[in-house]
Amino acid sequence: MEFSVKQIAHIENDFPSKFGIPRQSGLVNGMVSKIVFEPEYRNAEALRGIEGYSYLWLIWQFSEAVRDTWSPTVRPPRLGGNKRVGVFATRSPFRPNNLGLSSVKLVSVTDTSDKGKVLLVTGADLMNGTPIFDVKPYIAYTDSHPEAVSGFADEFVGYALTLDFSDELLSRIDENDRTPLCEVLKNDPRPSYQHDAERVYTMDYGKYAVSFRVDGETLVVTQVTTRQ
């Protein structure tokens, strides 16, 4: 039987490219993302009662990682890109169906004049424009497992860099954008297999281009410019 999946929504946020997006949902909670439903699904009745939930599951597409082939093993960045593990033992975007699953916090449901009801969420790890296939409520008594073991991911719980962001450069960032941007930087946007202390990286965040280097466990912001 033929099966098809329809895009019901997309996300709008300050991540215009893959570089810098948090590796997991919930790592960066200062930034608000918008879930905007496609015209066909802008029916207020479809969201009736959603305000009663504090978290939601998003099922979405790794739209920048679509390919015709797949591999049974991948090299997770968190393992330095050197060790292969089974694709189904990771959250790698390079999967047979390129589907992502994220848990986000529902901040509010907002009525808009041009896009119907929009969901405001935090903790998203999706790039701006990412297609969303479904939204489901997070239910604590079934979905939460505090005793769960998380494989190699357990080694990186609480991992964060020290941030060296001068007052002069920080002042170039709008006040409301400073906290989420700093959270993103502390989570180390670099590919995990790159450790060149002299290399300067540039990450786009909203209207800003932020350049930085990482020396040991310290991320040093070297430049902030406004994107054209």
Helices and strands as residue ranges (DSSP letters): E 9-12, E 32-37, G 39-41, G 44-47, G 50-52, E 55-61, E 73-74, G 77-79, E 85-86, G 87-89, E 99-112, E 116-122, E 131-137, H 140-143, G 151-156, E 162-164, H 167-170, H 175-186, E 201-205, E 208-215, E 218-226
